[in-house]
Amino acid sequence: MVIQATQDVSVSLDNKQQRAIAADYLRKTADWKPTYFIKDDGWVYDNKMCHTTHSFEVEAKVRLANEEDKALYTIFTKHLFDL
């Protein structure tokens, strides 16, 4: 989000907009895509959509989940950012 102004500006955001901004910030700063998830094996995976004559999803390993990954996954799966 970019707001450039040469004078005072007042911006009001509703609850959903505030959650969207917070979620976007967390994803950008923590390298966490909306398609990421953590499996029981402790790895971060990415759901990728593949297209040939048919479309199908594959789960690609991204990295071993660290504490930050686990915290983000908990935040996003507990519907704190139910957008």
N, C-alpha and C positions, 0 to 999 in steps of 0.2 A: 504494500500500500504506500503510495506516495502522495503527500499533500504539500503543495508549495503555495505559499501566500506571502504577500507583502504587508498584510494587515492581520489583525486578530481574527481568528476563525473559531467558531464553536461547532463541534461535531458531536452529534448524539448517535450512539450505537445501541441497538436493542441487544438483548441477551444472546440471541442466535448469532448476530454479527460479531459480538465480542468473543464468543466461543470459536467462531471460524478464524478470527485473527489470531487467537492464542494457539489454536491447533496448527495453523500455517506456520507460525513462528517456531513452535516446537519441532515440526517436521523439517524445516529449513536448517535450524541450528544443530539438530541431532542426526541429520542424514537419515530420516525415517520417512519412507514413501507410504502413501495410503494403502498400498498393496502388500506391505510387509506384515509378517506375523511370526510368532515364535512357536516352534513345535516342542514336544516333550523332550526331544533329544538335546535341547539347549541351543539350537541354531536359529538364526533369523533367516526366514525364507521370503521370497518374492513371488507372488502369483503373477505369472506372465501369460498373456494371451498369444497363442501362435495361430497363424493363418496359413493354410494350404488350400486344398479343395474343401476342407472342413476347418472349423475353428475349434481349438481345444486349449485348455489351460495346463501349464506345467508349474511345478514348484521348484524354483531355483534357489539353492543355498547361497546366502549372501555373506554371512559372517557368523562367528560364534557370538552368541548374545552376551553382552556385558550387563552390568547393573543398570546402566542408563537405558539400554534397550528394553530390559525387563520392566522398568518403571514406565516407560512410554507405552509399551504394549498393555500394561495394566490400565493406564489412563484411558487409552483409546478403546479398550474392550469393555471397560466398566461403564461405558456410555456417558462419560463425563463430557464428551464432545459429540453428543448425539445430534448430528447435523442433517 
